Amino acid sequence: MTSLPDRVPLTDDARSAWERALALWRVWLDDPTVRPGAADAHGAPAWFSFPPSVTVDPRYLADRGLADELWSMFAHEIGHHVLAPSTRIDSLKIDHQMARAITAATARVKAGEGARRLSNLWCDLLVNTRVAQLQRAEKEGGATATRDLGIVRLGLALYPAPEGSGDRLWWVYCRAYELLWQLPAGTLCPLEPPPRPERARVQTTLVPLSQIPEKHREKERLLRAAQTERERVAAELAGATATNPAVDAALVADAVRSFATDPVSGAALFGVIAAPYLAEQAGAAEIGAGEPLAGCGVDDAPATADELGRILADQRLRDDLPRHPGMVRAPDGQGDPEDTTDEGAKKDGQRLTIARTLALYRESGEDAVLAAWYRNEAAAWVRPYTRQAPSTPTGGIPGPVELWEVGDALADLDWPLTLRSGTVIPGVTTRRRSELDDEPIVRETSLELDLYIDSSGSMTHPRNGSPAVLAGTILALSILRGGGRVRVTSFSGTGEVAGMPRFGRDPAEIIAAISLFFGRSTSFPLDLYAARYAGLPPAGDDDQRHVVVLSDDGLVSMFGVGNEPYQGVARTVREVLTTGTLVLMDRRHQVAQLAERDGYDVVYLQTMADAPAACAALAEALHG
């Protein structure tokens, strides 16, 4: 984007228009920024950003005879701060919803770029529909014809696509406005939508089979046949893409009416309707063709770690995508009887994978995205992990009545019981209440966990959904929830050790250490392990020590296999620990015998779904 023209002071007319727009929404915002001529540099005559601010180019409107509608332009931009997206975090959530819909529709469109375009369209639809309603209800506009409403006049000037445009999505967008504003068909767009674009064909020149060495000729023939079949299937799928502009425009208008106050939830439905048009354009290599103006949202700052956590934790972004409202349903609302896909798998299939989430938020940094993703996945399983503290003795409870004799403590004499006999005779009628011991009070206290995680090449990379990282995240956050502390050490080959030098309670530091990945060979850091526990006495009730190691069958190195100088370290350290547990992805149980020999417990883990159960078993072991 080129540099913007200098800002100028707000004129009296502009201030009057601004105050009228604020009164329309019944809100207050700081004065807008006025930059005459900025539309050419920015691509739009006005835009909003966060923290709440509005910038406008009044010259753009004046050149088109719309100077009197500056207040409507202000009202539109204010509406973005009041209604949709309203806040920066909701703007990011709407983008996320659109990215989910695009991912489900096509792999040919970059989810981030397509999501921003769809988000702009969706938010503009919500805002402009509400502005028209408010202007109609305004005192001066009570008897104004729809076509003469300020926001409609702006739409008539700004929204029609250039003549001959083939952008079917923009046609749907304009037709939806005609329905929402109750304008005659053909006011904002032609009566008929543009034809469906033809799928672009890639011309390839193949070497004749006769020129390929005979020993490779059959494989080449099979490869070409497979490529031909793939192209045929792709063409069929492209032809089956459900786009019907006239119907979809009506569905978009219905979505605007239904989700007028919930832009984030409605974004999923709008995305399901609009994403197939991006797929069409991608197949015809016409992405973005025909859209007259850039969007009016300019907040391109990457999501922060805190914002990522709030986005991924929103249940609306985790729910299944809605069914396309134009899809034909089976009788009695039944689905496909041959579809035996597990409902949980269907829902997971419509969520963004780690890889796609990383691509969507790549500017936020891989570490921040991974930390937010795993914290969100672990959240449902985090529970306070504690241990039993030494019991606290309590006072006794009243027991049976006994004889008070001379020589007993006078304070033990129970006078009410003694006086019941009428005569006080020491040692005969005197009574005292005995006391029985009560059960001690059981207390819970926090834990300290020394966590080691294998980040060698044989482990699943955190970018691909690592069961070990998920289990480690659940475990660490549960320890923190119980008031404890965690120390994380990530290891791979010889000398490849990183993590935390001491126990801590910073979730960001802990999860960053858990998700660190070397990707090389496996060698447990026995030298560091020995140094940390050298000279310590055996653990007791007041000074407990817990070690958990997340690894696979390569953990035989922990017991000296391939690392003979440190062969007895694991056993020696175990003698001063309260618990030592190995969480292993080891289908053949190659480490089991060595672990049993040196006194370590083993919990097995294979998939992401196994992580909660593995952590529950660990919680029992740690609690004691």
Buried (B, 14 or more C-beta within 10 A) or exposed (E): EEEBBEEEEBEEEBBEBBBBBBBBBEEEBEEBBBBBBBBEEBBBBBBBBBEBBBBBBBBBBEEEEBEEBBBBBBBBBBBBBBBBBBEBBBBBBBBBBBBBBBBBBBEBBBBBEBBBBBBBBBBBBBBBBBBBBBBBEBEEBEEBEBEEBBBBBBBBBBBBBEEEBBBBBBBBBBBBBBBBBEBEEEBBBBEEBBEBBEBEEEEEEEEEEEEBEEEEEEEBEEEEEEEEEEEEEEEEEBEEBBBBBEBBBBBBBBBBEEBBEEBBBBBBBBBBBBBBBBBBBBBBEBBEBBBBEBBBBBBEEBBBBEBBBBBBEBEBBBEBBBEBBBEEEEEEEEEEEEEEEEEEEEEEBBBBBBEBBBBBBEEBBEBBBBBBBBBBBBBEBBBBBBBEBEEEEEEEEEEEEEEBEEEBEEEBBBEEBBEEEEEEEEEEBBBBBEEEEEEEEEEBBBBBBBBBBBBBBBBBBBBEBBBBBBBBBBBBBBBBBBBBBBBBBBBBBBEBBBBBEEBBEEBBBBBBBBBBBBEBBBBBBBBBBBEBBEEEEEBEEEEBBBBBBBBBBBBBBBBBBEBEEBEEBBBBBBBBBBBBBBBBBBEEEBBBEBBEEBBBBBBBBEEBEBBBBBBBBBBEBBBE
